[in-house]
Amino acid sequence: MVSESLFLRACRREAVERAPVWMMRQAGRYLPEYREMRQRADFLTMCRTPELAAEVTLQPIRRFGMDAAVIFSDILIPLEPLGFAVVFGEKGPTIAQPVRKPADVPTSVPENFDERVSYVYQTIEMVGDELPAEVPVIGFVGAPFTLASYLIEGGGSKSFAETKRFFYHQPEAAHRLLGLLADTVARHLRNQVRAGARAVQVFDSWAGVLSEAEYRVWALPYAQRVLAELAQERVPRILFTLNAAHLYGALAEADAEVLGIDWRTPMGQAFDLLGDRFALQGNLDPTVLLGQPEQVVTETHKVLAGVGSRVGHIMNLGHGVLPSTPIANVEAFVQAVRDFTGED
Amino acid sequence: MVSESLFLRACRREAVERAPVWMMRQAGRYLPEYREMRQRADFLTMCRTPELAAEVTLQPIRRFGMDAAVIFSDILIPLEPLGFAVVFGEKGPTIAQPVRKPADVPTSVPENFDERVSYVYQTIEMVGDELPAEVPVIGFVGAPFTLASYLIEGGGSKSFAETKRFFYHQPEAAHRLLGLLADTVARHLRNQVRAGARAVQVFDSWAGVLSEAEYRVWALPYAQRVLAELAQERVPRILFTLNAAHLYGALAEADAEVLGIDWRTPMGQAFDLLGDRFALQGNLDPTVLLGQPEQVVTETHKVLAGVGSRVGHIMNLGHGVLPSTPIANVEAFVQAVRDFTGED
């Protein structure tokens, strides 16, 4: 019998003694011990080498004692087995051969998919062996819309013009691509759970660029398909969407236990809108961790005070921790969560 | 007596026979006649040469018969007289010497400010001479927060990390910078009105990156100062904010006649929230103009149907027209507004 973690209990909206805390991208560039390892191996090599990826995953747990360990990986990892090489450069990922016409859409998930990304599953196994039972491993991946936008744009974007052009001109191929990505992503998450992930997070990071009407056509149905396929695995399913204040009506229908909320919506307001059905994760503005430690404490306590006595809150940032974040501010953040009594 | 335009009447929330229509960035790169001129002069030279800027301003009016003529200029134009050279490159504007410490904040608006950007005012005068009375000229500029973010980041940004770091560590200098920008921007807009602009638009394009609490500290008060200083000019004041669904509570307090709404919020919903106090401008998703002409017509009519019989709607895109937009789709957009009867 695995002893139950704060994090998993909060995901199930059980009463907990304090909010569990972790940070999106906590295994990564803001850590000096990570940067030191990166001098000897590039990003993708580190992802693909379970010993290195497991070590990086454990670094923030050792240093800060987070309540959950998100694996060191990337939301785009499942794209390579589908035939798209991703280059992770200084200015973000790029895809040399983007999807621009229907013939560019792969026809099926390759049979050897599991093998091609088995390093992720091995990483999870290794991390699971090292972690105390009360610190669960979180697996993750990008949602179909977000992955499709990278595939079609050939990288990140501001306007998502190519993605929407493809959707409008090639709707059939677009739906085929999104369906294939849903199958791929569901498979990747299921494999992560079977390797030991005790929660999964789906990042639909860029879906906030869509109006609710478009979101209901191009993003939500495919995120739902992924989430539904994971239901039988019986681990908490977290859906994170950046910049989604206009999408809460649709997100209220998500087949998930937890919704990730970015910093734009006060957490109390998010609970009023969504807290009767979901645990909510978030939402300190990651740029607050670039401020003074006292500001970190004040703003962290504001988030927690906004939640008040409501159940089902997982403390996190509103987006990934920024590479330029000082360690002292991460310490202040974690400590502020531990110290919070609701009386300041 | 200047005959009254559809656009100005809609700004004042008077009943009009149909919604007036124009497009943010309608004078620009999607037009072949603009691209042809750009082969002989770079972007800044075109901005600074009234004959060229006036010609480009008039191009979309001649081709499509828009109901208002926004001048060809840039939201960053007032930065150069403040001592910041802006380079307009393929990947957006960059500022070689960004603001990174309090000493980098200029102490005052230079006395020769008007002279240094007089080309903008001359452009407006030239355009005013050419336009029929029912097509007013719109002047514009960036809002203090948005300009400050360019100055501090040294260009565009995704995370606005440097801007927020500066705000958190140097709040006094940050407020000084924002105050100076408010004075600068108000002066630039007032000069545009006196040169003949019959409406002004303030672009707080990036303020949507802030939570409402931060918006009320770093953006709204300075946009308000600009808007308030323009009140005596008695022209409609338009405040545009991208990605602002979480800020409508604060935007409801704006000292403006018109709010620009991006494509994320259905126009009917925006009218329910804000339409009792403001005329509203928007909001076809600019990427729809990359689709098929029939989709353009359908989606344009959807926006208009969402507004219904309410007064004070100015049809526009939800953000600037994209450079890759086909001319035929702009024609379809404008024609769809003209043809709309509310019965399809």
Chai-1 contact restraints between the chains, C-beta under 6 A:
chainA,res_idxA,chainB,res_idxB,connection_type,confidence,min_distance_angstrom,max_distance_angstrom,comment,restraint_id
A,A161,B,T287,contact,1.0,0.0,6.0,A-B,restraint_1
A,A161,B,L322,contact,1.0,0.0,6.0,A-B,restraint_2
A,K164,B,T287,contact,1.0,0.0,6.0,A-B,restraint_3
A,R165,B,L290,contact,1.0,0.0,6.0,A-B,restraint_4
A,Y168,B,G291,contact,1.0,0.0,6.0,A-B,restraint_5
A,Y168,B,Q295,contact,1.0,0.0,6.0,A-B,restraint_6
A,S211,B,W263,contact,1.0,0.0,6.0,A-B,restraint_7
A,S211,B,R264,contact,1.0,0.0,6.0,A-B,restraint_8
A,A245,B,A245,contact,1.0,0.0,6.0,A-B,restraint_9
A,A245,B,H246,contact,1.0,0.0,6.0,A-B,restraint_10
A,H246,B,A245,contact,1.0,0.0,6.0,A-B,restraint_11
A,H246,B,R264,contact,1.0,0.0,6.0,A-B,restraint_12
A,H246,B,T265,contact,1.0,0.0,6.0,A-B,restraint_13
A,W263,B,S211,contact,1.0,0.0,6.0,A-B,restraint_14
A,R264,B,S211,contact,1.0,0.0,6.0,A-B,restraint_15
A,R264,B,H246,contact,1.0,0.0,6.0,A-B,restraint_16
A,T265,B,H246,contact,1.0,0.0,6.0,A-B,restraint_17
A,T287,B,A161,contact,1.0,0.0,6.0,A-B,restraint_18
A,T287,B,K164,contact,1.0,0.0,6.0,A-B,restraint_19
A,L290,B,R165,contact,1.0,0.0,6.0,A-B,restraint_20
A,G291,B,Y168,contact,1.0,0.0,6.0,A-B,restraint_21
A,Q295,B,Y168,contact,1.0,0.0,6.0,A-B,restraint_22
A,L322,B,A161,contact,1.0,0.0,6.0,A-B,restraint_23
